[in-house]
Amino acid sequence: AQSVTQLDSQVPVFEEAPVELRCNYSSSVSVYLFWYVQYPNQGLQLLLKYLSGSTLVKGINGFEAEFNKSQTSFHLRKPSVHISDTAEYFCAVIVIMNTGFQKLVFGTGTRLLVSP
Amino acid sequence: KAGVTQTPRYLIKTRGQQVTLSCSPISGHRSVSWYQQTPGQGLQFLFEYFSETQRNKGNFPGRFSGRQFSNSRSEMNVSTLELGDSALYLCASSLDSQNYGYTFGSGTRLTVV
């Protein structure tokens, strides 16, 4: 089973509209969750992370995400997007390997396309 | 504070050749992880090094190897290159992978022809 699932491969939206990018994680993995953004020809930039505490996590660039344990979800939201938010967004979760150490496991990504 | 530096940014190699990629972590970071990103397979974990020791390894063939030096800089090597090895290779550094603070470099784009 996939550790983390991003159901939407692409999300088109108009500038200044709200957006939600969906992420569901497997209940068998940890609840250390991350959202990363990747601009063309760039590496990954951390938007926000949930390790514990408040279920509403605020990140950079106006993004926020809500951890929902009962629905095993960690959806990313922004109330008003800009053209510059056009990028690939990855949800990730910490998986503990049989060595006892951890690795990041990524979803397949969601391409956010913001149009004027 | 300098970020994670990966060199080279772009590389073109021929099938059968070998290649070495370099990653310099953030100063003070001792853990370096490597990931392969392809359109078909997405982001896949290759391996992680901490204090010159490989702690974790992903599900890749033995052609993929790495090492870490005493200054925490890491290299990964791919021998007998195949067309399918064409990918963006990303490294991430952290103080210790157990503290969840990963910072990624810009990657090395490897094209195998």
Interface residues (C-beta under 8 A of the other chain):
Chain A: Y32 F34 Y36 N41 Q42 G43 L44 Q45 L46 K49 L51 F90 I94 M97 T99 F101 Q102 K103 L104 V105 F106 G107 T108 G109
Chain B: V4 Q6 S33 Y35 G42 L43 F45 E48 R55 N56 G58 L90 A92 S97 Q98 Y100 Y102 T103 F104 G105 S106 G107 R109
